[in-house]
């Protein structure tokens, strides 16, 4: 995906912009056509059944968290 803002172009796929992202209202994941492949997860927990500590959410609405203390 290439986006333009203030005359600057950005190749956005697999790019880290910041160590912190502040979202004022809405964070959208997926596309208008389908949320099937939408995923939002912590660094090491990359799948729903992964037993690694962290969180995982997918487009079907499943949420899985694991915490170690």
N, CA, C, O and CB atoms as a CASP TS submission, in Angstrom:
PFRMAT TS
TARGET T0000
AUTHOR 0000-0000-0000
METHOD Language model
MODEL 1
PARENT N/A
ATOM      1  N   UNK     1       0.835  -1.167   0.000  1.00  0.00           N
ATOM      2  CA  UNK     1       0.000   0.000   0.000  1.00  0.00           C
ATOM      3  C   UNK     1       0.887   1.239   0.000  1.00  0.00           C
ATOM      4  O   UNK     1       1.841   1.325   0.772  1.00  0.00           O
ATOM      5  CB  UNK     1      -0.954  -0.007   1.206  1.00  0.00           C
ATOM      6  N   UNK     2       0.577   2.173  -0.846  1.00  0.00           N
ATOM      7  CA  UNK     2       1.295   3.445  -0.877  1.00  0.00           C
ATOM      8  C   UNK     2       0.286   4.525  -0.540  1.00  0.00           C
ATOM      9  O   UNK     2      -0.776   4.605  -1.157  1.00  0.00           O
ATOM     10  CB  UNK     2       1.977   3.705  -2.276  1.00  0.00           C
ATOM     11  N   UNK     3       0.613   5.349   0.430  1.00  0.00           N
ATOM     12  CA  UNK     3      -0.283   6.437   0.807  1.00  0.00           C
ATOM     13  C   UNK     3       0.434   7.762   0.637  1.00  0.00           C
ATOM     14  O   UNK     3       1.663   7.824   0.611  1.00  0.00           O
ATOM     15  CB  UNK     3      -0.781   6.270   2.258  1.00  0.00           C
ATOM     16  N   UNK     4      -0.358   8.827   0.521  1.00  0.00           N
ATOM     17  CA  UNK     4       0.208  10.158   0.367  1.00  0.00           C
ATOM     18  C   UNK     4      -0.361  11.069   1.437  1.00  0.00           C
ATOM     19  O   UNK     4      -1.570  11.091   1.668  1.00  0.00           O
ATOM     20  CB  UNK     4      -0.076  10.723  -1.042  1.00  0.00           C
ATOM     21  N   UNK     5       0.506  11.814   2.084  1.00  0.00           N
ATOM     22  CA  UNK     5       0.072  12.798   3.071  1.00  0.00           C
ATOM     23  C   UNK     5       1.011  13.988   2.989  1.00  0.00           C
ATOM     24  O   UNK     5       2.230  13.823   3.048  1.00  0.00           O
ATOM     25  CB  UNK     5       0.049  12.195   4.515  1.00  0.00           C
ATOM     26  N   UNK     6       0.471  15.156   2.858  1.00  0.00           N
ATOM     27  CA  UNK     6       1.256  16.387   2.758  1.00  0.00           C
ATOM     28  C   UNK     6       2.321  16.304   1.670  1.00  0.00           C
ATOM     29  O   UNK     6       3.427  16.821   1.828  1.00  0.00           O
ATOM     30  CB  UNK     6       1.911  16.696   4.091  1.00  0.00           C
ATOM     31  N   UNK     7       1.973  15.645   0.557  1.00  0.00           N
ATOM     32  CA  UNK     7       2.899  15.550  -0.563  1.00  0.00           C
ATOM     33  C   UNK     7       3.961  14.481  -0.418  1.00  0.00           C
ATOM     34  O   UNK     7       4.789  14.323  -1.316  1.00  0.00           O
ATOM     35  CB  UNK     7       3.557  16.845  -0.760  1.00  0.00           C
ATOM     36  N   UNK     8       3.969  13.739   0.681  1.00  0.00           N
ATOM     37  CA  UNK     8       4.957  12.683   0.903  1.00  0.00           C
ATOM     38  C   UNK     8       4.332  11.328   0.632  1.00  0.00           C
ATOM     39  O   UNK     8       3.177  11.091   0.986  1.00  0.00           O
ATOM     40  CB  UNK     8       5.515  12.741   2.341  1.00  0.00           C
ATOM     41  N   UNK     9       5.083  10.444   0.011  1.00  0.00           N
ATOM     42  CA  UNK     9       4.605   9.092  -0.256  1.00  0.00           C
ATOM     43  C   UNK     9       5.252   8.120   0.721  1.00  0.00           C
ATOM     44  O   UNK     9       6.398   8.300   1.133  1.00  0.00           O
ATOM     45  CB  UNK     9       4.904   8.677  -1.717  1.00  0.00           C
ATOM     46  N   UNK    10       4.510   7.106   1.077  1.00  0.00           N
ATOM     47  CA  UNK    10       4.999   6.144   2.050  1.00  0.00           C
ATOM     48  C   UNK    10       4.659   4.734   1.623  1.00  0.00           C
ATOM     49  O   UNK    10       3.499   4.460   1.315  1.00  0.00           O
ATOM     50  CB  UNK    10       4.422   6.431   3.426  1.00  0.00           C
ATOM     51  N   UNK    11       5.611   3.837   1.591  1.00  0.00           N
ATOM     52  CA  UNK    11       5.374   2.411   1.386  1.00  0.00           C
ATOM     53  C   UNK    11       5.101   1.841   2.762  1.00  0.00           C
ATOM     54  O   UNK    11       6.025   1.707   3.564  1.00  0.00           O
ATOM     55  CB  UNK    11       6.598   1.687   0.674  1.00  0.00           C
ATOM     56  N   UNK    12       3.858   1.503   3.056  1.00  0.00           N
ATOM     57  CA  UNK    12       3.434   1.230   4.424  1.00  0.00           C
ATOM     58  C   UNK    12       3.528  -0.227   4.855  1.00  0.00           C
ATOM     59  O   UNK    12       3.610  -0.483   6.056  1.00  0.00           O
ATOM     60  CB  UNK    12       2.049   1.681   4.593  1.00  0.00           C
ATOM     61  N   UNK    13       3.521  -1.173   3.964  1.00  0.00           N
ATOM     62  CA  UNK    13       3.502  -2.581   4.347  1.00  0.00           C
ATOM     63  C   UNK    13       4.754  -2.959   5.126  1.00  0.00           C
ATOM     64  O   UNK    13       5.868  -2.612   4.734  1.00  0.00           O
ATOM     65  CB  UNK    13       3.369  -3.465   3.112  1.00  0.00           C
ATOM     66  N   UNK    14       4.564  -3.664   6.220  1.00  0.00           N
ATOM     67  CA  UNK    14       5.663  -4.177   7.050  1.00  0.00           C
ATOM     68  C   UNK    14       6.648  -3.086   7.470  1.00  0.00           C
ATOM     69  O   UNK    14       7.860  -3.297   7.446  1.00  0.00           O
ATOM     70  CB  UNK    14       6.407  -5.264   6.302  1.00  0.00           C
ATOM     71  N   UNK    15       6.128  -1.933   7.851  1.00  0.00           N
ATOM     72  CA  UNK    15       6.956  -0.794   8.226  1.00  0.00           C
ATOM     73  C   UNK    15       6.620  -0.348   9.640  1.00  0.00           C
ATOM     74  O   UNK    15       5.448  -0.261  10.005  1.00  0.00           O
ATOM     75  CB  UNK    15       6.767   0.366   7.236  1.00  0.00           C
ATOM     76  N   UNK    16       7.639  -0.066  10.435  1.00  0.00           N
ATOM     77  CA  UNK    16       7.434   0.476  11.773  1.00  0.00           C
ATOM     78  C   UNK    16       7.637   1.983  11.717  1.00  0.00           C
ATOM     79  O   UNK    16       8.702   2.452  11.314  1.00  0.00           O
ATOM     80  CB  UNK    16       8.400  -0.182  12.809  1.00  0.00           C
ATOM     81  N   UNK    17       6.621   2.746  12.120  1.00  0.00           N
ATOM     82  CA  UNK    17       6.698   4.195  12.103  1.00  0.00           C
ATOM     83  C   UNK    17       7.097   4.764  13.453  1.00  0.00           C
ATOM     84  O   UNK    17       7.707   5.831  13.529  1.00  0.00           O
ATOM     85  CB  UNK    17       5.380   4.774  11.674  1.00  0.00           C
ATOM     86  N   UNK    18       6.748   4.047  14.525  1.00  0.00           N
ATOM     87  CA  UNK    18       6.911   4.613  15.852  1.00  0.00           C
ATOM     88  C   UNK    18       6.955   3.490  16.877  1.00  0.00           C
ATOM     89  O   UNK    18       6.493   2.381  16.610  1.00  0.00           O
ATOM     90  CB  UNK    18       5.774   5.604  16.171  1.00  0.00           C
ATOM     91  N   UNK    19       7.504   3.776  18.039  1.00  0.00           N
ATOM     92  CA  UNK    19       7.442   2.822  19.141  1.00  0.00           C
ATOM     93  C   UNK    19       6.138   2.953  19.895  1.00  0.00           C
ATOM     94  O   UNK    19       5.804   2.091  20.708  1.00  0.00           O
ATOM     95  CB  UNK    19       8.615   3.020  20.089  1.00  0.00           C
ATOM     96  N   UNK    20       5.402   4.009  19.642  1.00  0.00           N
ATOM     97  CA  UNK    20       4.120   4.233  20.299  1.00  0.00           C
ATOM     98  C   UNK    20       3.157   4.826  19.287  1.00  0.00           C
ATOM     99  O   UNK    20       3.495   5.777  18.582  1.00  0.00           O
ATOM    100  CB  UNK    20       4.271   5.165  21.537  1.00  0.00           C
ATOM    101  N   UNK    21       1.972   4.269  19.216  1.00  0.00           N
ATOM    102  CA  UNK    21       0.938   4.801  18.331  1.00  0.00           C
ATOM    103  C   UNK    21      -0.246   5.208  19.195  1.00  0.00           C
ATOM    104  O   UNK    21      -0.780   4.390  19.945  1.00  0.00           O
ATOM    105  CB  UNK    21       0.513   3.751  17.240  1.00  0.00           C
ATOM    106  N   UNK    22      -0.648   6.440  19.097  1.00  0.00           N
ATOM    107  CA  UNK    22      -1.812   6.931  19.827  1.00  0.00           C
ATOM    108  C   UNK    22      -2.980   7.045  18.865  1.00  0.00           C
ATOM    109  O   UNK    22      -2.883   7.716  17.838  1.00  0.00           O
ATOM    110  CB  UNK    22      -1.518   8.297  20.506  1.00  0.00           C
ATOM    111  N   UNK    23      -4.076   6.395  19.196  1.00  0.00           N
ATOM    112  CA  UNK    23      -5.273   6.439  18.374  1.00  0.00           C
ATOM    113  C   UNK    23      -6.334   7.205  19.146  1.00  0.00           C
ATOM    114  O   UNK    23      -6.718   6.813  20.248  1.00  0.00           O
ATOM    115  CB  UNK    23      -5.767   5.003  17.996  1.00  0.00           C
ATOM    116  N   UNK    24      -6.796   8.280  18.570  1.00  0.00           N
ATOM    117  CA  UNK    24      -7.764   9.121  19.250  1.00  0.00           C
ATOM    118  C   UNK    24      -9.152   8.540  19.319  1.00  0.00           C
ATOM    119  O   UNK    24      -9.884   8.807  20.272  1.00  0.00           O
ATOM    120  CB  UNK    24      -7.827  10.425  18.591  1.00  0.00           C
ATOM    121  N   UNK    25      -9.540   7.744  18.321  1.00  0.00           N
ATOM    122  CA  UNK    25     -10.914   7.285  18.302  1.00  0.00           C
ATOM    123  C   UNK    25     -11.079   5.889  17.704  1.00  0.00           C
ATOM    124  O   UNK    25     -11.647   5.012  18.356  1.00  0.00           O
ATOM    125  CB  UNK    25     -11.750   8.256  17.539  1.00  0.00           C
ATOM    126  N   UNK    26     -10.599   5.661  16.490  1.00  0.00           N
ATOM    127  CA  UNK    26     -10.882   4.412  15.778  1.00  0.00           C
ATOM    128  C   UNK    26      -9.601   3.818  15.209  1.00  0.00           C
ATOM    129  O   UNK    26      -8.793   4.530  14.612  1.00  0.00           O
ATOM    130  CB  UNK    26     -11.904   4.649  14.651  1.00  0.00           C
ATOM    131  N   UNK    27      -9.418   2.528  15.391  1.00  0.00           N
ATOM    132  CA  UNK    27      -8.346   1.776  14.753  1.00  0.00           C
ATOM    133  C   UNK    27      -9.022   0.720  13.898  1.00  0.00           C
ATOM    134  O   UNK    27      -9.680  -0.173  14.430  1.00  0.00           O
ATOM    135  CB  UNK    27      -7.353   1.135  15.810  1.00  0.00           C
ATOM    136  N   UNK    28      -8.872   0.806  12.587  1.00  0.00           N
ATOM    137  CA  UNK    28      -9.518  -0.142  11.677  1.00  0.00           C
ATOM    138  C   UNK    28      -8.509  -1.190  11.237  1.00  0.00           C
ATOM    139  O   UNK    28      -7.374  -0.865  10.887  1.00  0.00           O
ATOM    140  CB  UNK    28     -10.117   0.587  10.447  1.00  0.00           C
ATOM    141  N   UNK    29      -8.930  -2.456  11.258  1.00  0.00           N
ATOM    142  CA  UNK    29      -8.108  -3.565  10.811  1.00  0.00           C
ATOM    143  C   UNK    29      -8.942  -4.375   9.830  1.00  0.00           C
ATOM    144  O   UNK    29     -10.107  -4.660  10.107  1.00  0.00           O
ATOM    145  CB  UNK    29      -7.612  -4.443  12.014  1.00  0.00           C
ATOM    146  N   UNK    30      -8.379  -4.746   8.707  1.00  0.00           N
ATOM    147  CA  UNK    30      -9.120  -5.478   7.681  1.00  0.00           C
ATOM    148  C   UNK    30      -9.455  -4.555   6.530  1.00  0.00           C
ATOM    149  O   UNK    30      -8.869  -3.482   6.388  1.00  0.00           O
ATOM    150  CB  UNK    30     -10.401  -6.096   8.262  1.00  0.00           C
ATOM    151  N   UNK    31     -10.405  -4.979   5.706  1.00  0.00           N
ATOM    152  CA  UNK    31     -10.831  -4.182   4.560  1.00  0.00           C
ATOM    153  C   UNK    31     -12.335  -4.017   4.585  1.00  0.00           C
ATOM    154  O   UNK    31     -13.028  -4.677   5.360  1.00  0.00           O
ATOM    155  CB  UNK    31     -10.381  -4.829   3.237  1.00  0.00           C
ATOM    156  N   UNK    32     -12.838  -3.139   3.739  1.00  0.00           N
ATOM    157  CA  UNK    32     -14.287  -2.956   3.679  1.00  0.00           C
ATOM    158  C   UNK    32     -14.981  -4.193   3.123  1.00  0.00           C
ATOM    159  O   UNK    32     -16.165  -4.409   3.379  1.00  0.00           O
ATOM    160  CB  UNK    32     -14.633  -1.737   2.826  1.00  0.00           C
ATOM    161  N   UNK    33     -14.251  -5.008   2.363  1.00  0.00           N
ATOM    162  CA  UNK    33     -14.836  -6.203   1.756  1.00  0.00           C
ATOM    163  C   UNK    33     -14.853  -7.393   2.713  1.00  0.00           C
ATOM    164  O   UNK    33     -15.761  -8.221   2.654  1.00  0.00           O
ATOM    165  CB  UNK    33     -14.073  -6.570   0.500  1.00  0.00           C
ATOM    166  N   UNK    34     -13.852  -7.483   3.597  1.00  0.00           N
ATOM    167  CA  UNK    34     -13.752  -8.662   4.454  1.00  0.00           C
ATOM    168  C   UNK    34     -12.833  -8.410   5.636  1.00  0.00           C
ATOM    169  O   UNK    34     -11.770  -7.804   5.499  1.00  0.00           O
ATOM    170  CB  UNK    34     -13.254  -9.857   3.657  1.00  0.00           C
ATOM    171  N   UNK    35     -13.256  -8.882   6.792  1.00  0.00           N
ATOM    172  CA  UNK    35     -12.402  -8.828   7.977  1.00  0.00           C
ATOM    173  C   UNK    35     -11.760 -10.183   8.262  1.00  0.00           C
ATOM    174  O   UNK    35     -11.109 -10.357   9.292  1.00  0.00           O
ATOM    175  CB  UNK    35     -13.210  -8.366   9.191  1.00  0.00           C
ATOM    176  N   UNK    36     -11.940 -11.136   7.361  1.00  0.00           N
ATOM    177  CA  UNK    36     -11.476 -12.501   7.567  1.00  0.00           C
ATOM    178  C   UNK    36      -9.991 -12.566   7.899  1.00  0.00           C
ATOM    179  O   UNK    36      -9.595 -13.317   8.790  1.00  0.00           O
ATOM    180  CB  UNK    36     -11.760 -13.330   6.342  1.00  0.00           C
ATOM    181  N   UNK    37      -9.176 -11.805   7.211  1.00  0.00           N
ATOM    182  CA  UNK    37      -7.726 -11.860   7.424  1.00  0.00           C
ATOM    183  C   UNK    37      -7.211 -10.799   8.394  1.00  0.00           C
ATOM    184  O   UNK    37      -6.001 -10.661   8.578  1.00  0.00           O
ATOM    185  CB  UNK    37      -7.018 -11.711   6.108  1.00  0.00           C
ATOM    186  N   UNK    38      -8.118 -10.050   9.013  1.00  0.00           N
ATOM    187  CA  UNK    38      -7.711  -9.015   9.962  1.00  0.00           C
ATOM    188  C   UNK    38      -7.146  -9.660  11.228  1.00  0.00           C
ATOM    189  O   UNK    38      -7.728 -10.602  11.764  1.00  0.00           O
ATOM    190  CB  UNK    38      -8.905  -8.090  10.310  1.00  0.00           C
ATOM    191  N   UNK    39      -6.020  -9.152  11.698  1.00  0.00           N
ATOM    192  CA  UNK    39      -5.393  -9.667  12.918  1.00  0.00           C
ATOM    193  C   UNK    39      -4.769  -8.506  13.678  1.00  0.00           C
ATOM    194  O   UNK    39      -4.264  -7.552  13.086  1.00  0.00           O
ATOM    195  CB  UNK    39      -4.321 -10.754  12.589  1.00  0.00           C
ATOM    196  N   UNK    40      -4.816  -8.607  14.990  1.00  0.00           N
ATOM    197  CA  UNK    40      -4.190  -7.615  15.866  1.00  0.00           C
ATOM    198  C   UNK    40      -3.601  -8.403  17.018  1.00  0.00           C
ATOM    199  O   UNK    40      -4.341  -9.033  17.773  1.00  0.00           O
ATOM    200  CB  UNK    40      -5.221  -6.506  16.367  1.00  0.00           C
ATOM    201  N   UNK    41      -2.271  -8.381  17.171  1.00  0.00           N
ATOM    202  CA  UNK    41      -1.647  -9.227  18.184  1.00  0.00           C
ATOM    203  C   UNK    41      -0.357  -8.634  18.714  1.00  0.00           C
ATOM    204  O   UNK    41       0.259  -7.765  18.095  1.00  0.00           O
ATOM    205  CB  UNK    41      -1.379 -10.596  17.621  1.00  0.00           C
ATOM    206  N   UNK    42       0.036  -9.136  19.893  1.00  0.00           N
ATOM    207  CA  UNK    42       1.294  -8.711  20.490  1.00  0.00           C
ATOM    208  C   UNK    42       2.459  -9.411  19.790  1.00  0.00           C
ATOM    209  O   UNK    42       2.256 -10.352  19.023  1.00  0.00           O
ATOM    210  CB  UNK    42       1.308  -9.009  22.008  1.00  0.00           C
ATOM    211  N   UNK    43       3.655  -8.953  20.055  1.00  0.00           N
ATOM    212  CA  UNK    43       4.860  -9.334  19.314  1.00  0.00           C
ATOM    213  C   UNK    43       5.034 -10.843  19.094  1.00  0.00           C
ATOM    214  O   UNK    43       5.225 -11.274  17.957  1.00  0.00           O
ATOM    215  CB  UNK    43       6.055  -8.814  20.032  1.00  0.00           C
ATOM    216  N   UNK    44       4.972 -11.633  20.133  1.00  0.00           N
ATOM    217  CA  UNK    44       5.291 -13.059  20.000  1.00  0.00           C
ATOM    218  C   UNK    44       4.081 -13.965  19.820  1.00  0.00           C
ATOM    219  O   UNK    44       4.230 -15.108  19.387  1.00  0.00           O
ATOM    220  CB  UNK    44       6.047 -13.507  21.196  1.00  0.00           C
ATOM    221  N   UNK    45       2.899 -13.484  20.139  1.00  0.00           N
ATOM    222  CA  UNK    45       1.689 -14.316  20.055  1.00  0.00           C
ATOM    223  C   UNK    45       1.033 -14.077  18.704  1.00  0.00           C
ATOM    224  O   UNK    45       0.195 -13.185  18.575  1.00  0.00           O
ATOM    225  CB  UNK    45       0.689 -13.997  21.224  1.00  0.00           C
ATOM    226  N   UNK    46       1.398 -14.853  17.706  1.00  0.00           N
ATOM    227  CA  UNK    46       0.982 -14.583  16.333  1.00  0.00           C
ATOM    228  C   UNK    46      -0.173 -15.445  15.826  1.00  0.00           C
ATOM    229  O   UNK    46      -0.534 -15.357  14.653  1.00  0.00           O
ATOM    230  CB  UNK    46       2.138 -14.765  15.437  1.00  0.00           C
ATOM    231  N   UNK    47      -0.753 -16.271  16.685  1.00  0.00           N
ATOM    232  CA  UNK    47      -1.918 -17.061  16.290  1.00  0.00           C
ATOM    233  C   UNK    47      -2.828 -17.269  17.496  1.00  0.00           C
ATOM    234  O   UNK    47      -2.406 -17.108  18.641  1.00  0.00           O
ATOM    235  CB  UNK    47      -1.485 -18.425  15.691  1.00  0.00           C
ATOM    236  N   UNK    48      -4.076 -17.628  17.226  1.00  0.00           N
ATOM    237  CA  UNK    48      -5.071 -17.764  18.285  1.00  0.00           C
ATOM    238  C   UNK    48      -4.670 -18.804  19.329  1.00  0.00           C
ATOM    239  O   UNK    48      -4.786 -18.543  20.527  1.00  0.00           O
ATOM    240  CB  UNK    48      -6.411 -18.132  17.687  1.00  0.00           C
ATOM    241  N   UNK    49      -4.213 -19.946  18.912  1.00  0.00           N
ATOM    242  CA  UNK    49      -3.886 -21.029  19.833  1.00  0.00           C
ATOM    243  C   UNK    49      -2.489 -20.971  20.417  1.00  0.00           C
ATOM    244  O   UNK    49      -2.126 -21.833  21.217  1.00  0.00           O
ATOM    245  CB  UNK    49      -4.056 -22.314  19.146  1.00  0.00           C
ATOM    246  N   UNK    50      -1.703 -19.991  20.044  1.00  0.00           N
ATOM    247  CA  UNK    50      -0.332 -19.843  20.525  1.00  0.00           C
ATOM    248  C   UNK    50      -0.327 -19.691  22.046  1.00  0.00           C
ATOM    249  O   UNK    50      -1.067 -18.869  22.585  1.00  0.00           O
ATOM    250  CB  UNK    50       0.357 -18.627  19.854  1.00  0.00           C
ATOM    251  N   UNK    51       0.500 -20.476  22.743  1.00  0.00           N
ATOM    252  CA  UNK    51       0.546 -20.428  24.206  1.00  0.00           C
ATOM    253  C   UNK    51       1.522 -19.377  24.741  1.00  0.00           C
ATOM    254  O   UNK    51       1.709 -19.263  25.952  1.00  0.00           O
ATOM    255  CB  UNK    51       0.925 -21.785  24.748  1.00  0.00           C
ATOM    256  N   UNK    52       2.143 -18.611  23.839  1.00  0.00           N
ATOM    257  CA  UNK    52       3.051 -17.545  24.235  1.00  0.00           C
ATOM    258  C   UNK    52       2.278 -16.442  24.962  1.00  0.00           C
ATOM    259  O   UNK    52       1.140 -16.147  24.599  1.00  0.00           O
ATOM    260  CB  UNK    52       3.787 -16.973  23.004  1.00  0.00           C
ATOM    261  N   UNK    53       2.874 -15.843  25.964  1.00  0.00           N
ATOM    262  CA  UNK    53       2.223 -14.739  26.675  1.00  0.00           C
ATOM    263  C   UNK    53       1.939 -13.589  25.716  1.00  0.00           C
ATOM    264  O   UNK    53       2.786 -13.232  24.896  1.00  0.00           O
ATOM    265  CB  UNK    53       3.100 -14.253  27.853  1.00  0.00           C
ATOM    266  N   UNK    54       0.759 -13.019  25.822  1.00  0.00           N
ATOM    267  CA  UNK    54       0.383 -11.897  24.977  1.00  0.00           C
ATOM    268  C   UNK    54      -1.084 -11.946  24.621  1.00  0.00           C
ATOM    269  O   UNK    54      -1.862 -12.641  25.275  1.00  0.00           O
ATOM    270  CB  UNK    54       1.221 -11.877  23.719  1.00  0.00           C
ATOM    271  N   UNK    55      -1.472 -11.210  23.584  1.00  0.00           N
ATOM    272  CA  UNK    55      -2.867 -11.198  23.151  1.00  0.00           C
ATOM    273  C   UNK    55      -2.953 -11.399  21.648  1.00  0.00           C
ATOM    274  O   UNK    55      -2.017 -11.088  20.911  1.00  0.00           O
ATOM    275  CB  UNK    55      -3.552  -9.883  23.553  1.00  0.00           C
ATOM    276  N   UNK    56      -4.084 -11.920  21.205  1.00  0.00           N
ATOM    277  CA  UNK    56      -4.355 -12.136  19.786  1.00  0.00           C
ATOM    278  C   UNK    56      -5.843 -11.930  19.538  1.00  0.00           C
ATOM    279  O   UNK    56      -6.673 -12.506  20.242  1.00  0.00           O
ATOM    280  CB  UNK    56      -3.906 -13.562  19.335  1.00  0.00           C
ATOM    281  N   UNK    57      -6.182 -11.129  18.562  1.00  0.00           N
ATOM    282  CA  UNK    57      -7.571 -10.934  18.138  1.00  0.00           C
ATOM    283  C   UNK    57      -7.624 -11.119  16.629  1.00  0.00           C
ATOM    284  O   UNK    57      -6.721 -10.689  15.913  1.00  0.00           O
ATOM    285  CB  UNK    57      -8.113  -9.515  18.558  1.00  0.00           C
ATOM    286  N   UNK    58      -8.687 -11.761  16.148  1.00  0.00           N
ATOM    287  CA  UNK    58      -8.818 -11.908  14.701  1.00  0.00           C
ATOM    288  C   UNK    58     -10.144 -11.343  14.218  1.00  0.00           C
ATOM    289  O   UNK    58     -10.988 -10.936  15.017  1.00  0.00           O
ATOM    290  CB  UNK    58      -8.693 -13.378  14.297  1.00  0.00           C
ATOM    291  N   UNK    59     -10.319 -11.324  12.901  1.00  0.00           N
ATOM    292  CA  UNK    59     -11.482 -10.722  12.283  1.00  0.00           C
ATOM    293  C   UNK    59     -12.793 -11.424  12.573  1.00  0.00           C
ATOM    294  O   UNK    59     -13.857 -10.845  12.354  1.00  0.00           O
ATOM    295  CB  UNK    59     -11.283 -10.669  10.839  1.00  0.00           C
ATOM    296  N   UNK    60     -12.747 -12.648  13.057  1.00  0.00           N
ATOM    297  CA  UNK    60     -13.984 -13.361  13.380  1.00  0.00           C
ATOM    298  C   UNK    60     -14.496 -12.998  14.773  1.00  0.00           C
ATOM    299  O   UNK    60     -15.573 -13.436  15.177  1.00  0.00           O
ATOM    300  CB  UNK    60     -13.763 -14.870  13.284  1.00  0.00           C
ATOM    301  N   UNK    61     -13.719 -12.194  15.506  1.00  0.00           N
ATOM    302  CA  UNK    61     -14.123 -11.768  16.837  1.00  0.00           C
ATOM    303  C   UNK    61     -13.513 -12.588  17.955  1.00  0.00           C
ATOM    304  O   UNK    61     -13.799 -12.341  19.127  1.00  0.00           O
ATOM    305  CB  UNK    61     -15.595 -11.819  16.948  1.00  0.00           C
ATOM    306  N   UNK    62     -12.682 -13.555  17.618  1.00  0.00           N
ATOM    307  CA  UNK    62     -12.036 -14.363  18.661  1.00  0.00           C
ATOM    308  C   UNK    62     -10.933 -13.562  19.330  1.00  0.00           C
ATOM    309  O   UNK    62     -10.170 -12.861  18.666  1.00  0.00           O
ATOM    310  CB  UNK    62     -11.464 -15.673  18.072  1.00  0.00           C
ATOM    311  N   UNK    63     -10.856 -13.673  20.646  1.00  0.00           N
ATOM    312  CA  UNK    63      -9.802 -13.015  21.426  1.00  0.00           C
ATOM    313  C   UNK    63      -9.167 -14.062  22.318  1.00  0.00           C
ATOM    314  O   UNK    63      -9.877 -14.832  22.964  1.00  0.00           O
ATOM    315  CB  UNK    63     -10.364 -11.815  22.273  1.00  0.00           C
ATOM    316  N   UNK    64      -7.845 -14.107  22.367  1.00  0.00           N
ATOM    317  CA  UNK    64      -7.136 -15.069  23.187  1.00  0.00           C
ATOM    318  C   UNK    64      -6.007 -14.350  23.904  1.00  0.00           C
ATOM    319  O   UNK    64      -5.195 -13.678  23.268  1.00  0.00           O
ATOM    320  CB  UNK    64      -6.598 -16.248  22.334  1.00  0.00           C
ATOM    321  N   UNK    65      -5.947 -14.482  25.205  1.00  0.00           N
ATOM    322  CA  UNK    65      -4.859 -13.878  25.968  1.00  0.00           C
ATOM    323  C   UNK    65      -4.201 -14.944  26.841  1.00  0.00           C
ATOM    324  O   UNK    65      -4.854 -15.876  27.310  1.00  0.00           O
ATOM    325  CB  UNK    65      -5.377 -12.699  26.839  1.00  0.00           C
ATOM    326  N   UNK    66      -2.909 -14.788  27.043  1.00  0.00           N
ATOM    327  CA  UNK    66      -2.149 -15.662  27.941  1.00  0.00           C
ATOM    328  C   UNK    66      -1.269 -14.767  28.786  1.00  0.00           C
ATOM    329  O   UNK    66      -0.591 -13.879  28.269  1.00  0.00           O
ATOM    330  CB  UNK    66      -1.295 -16.729  27.149  1.00  0.00           C
ATOM    331  N   UNK    67      -1.283 -15.003  30.083  1.00  0.00           N
ATOM    332  CA  UNK    67      -0.489 -14.198  30.994  1.00  0.00           C
ATOM    333  C   UNK    67       0.347 -15.116  31.865  1.00  0.00           C
ATOM    334  O   UNK    67      -0.164 -16.101  32.398  1.00  0.00           O
ATOM    335  CB  UNK    67      -1.385 -13.285  31.859  1.00  0.00           C
ATOM    336  N   UNK    68       1.627 -14.806  32.015  1.00  0.00           N
ATOM    337  CA  UNK    68       2.509 -15.538  32.902  1.00  0.00           C
ATOM    338  C   UNK    68       2.973 -14.581  33.992  1.00  0.00           C
ATOM    339  O   UNK    68       3.354 -13.447  33.703  1.00  0.00           O
ATOM    340  CB  UNK    68       3.719 -16.151  32.128  1.00  0.00           C
ATOM    341  N   UNK    69       2.944 -15.027  35.229  1.00  0.00           N
ATOM    342  CA  UNK    69       3.446 -14.180  36.316  1.00  0.00           C
ATOM    343  C   UNK    69       4.484 -14.892  37.113  1.00  0.00           C
ATOM    344  O   UNK    69       5.019 -14.332  38.070  1.00  0.00           O
ATOM    345  CB  UNK    69       2.326 -13.737  37.223  1.00  0.00           C
TER
END
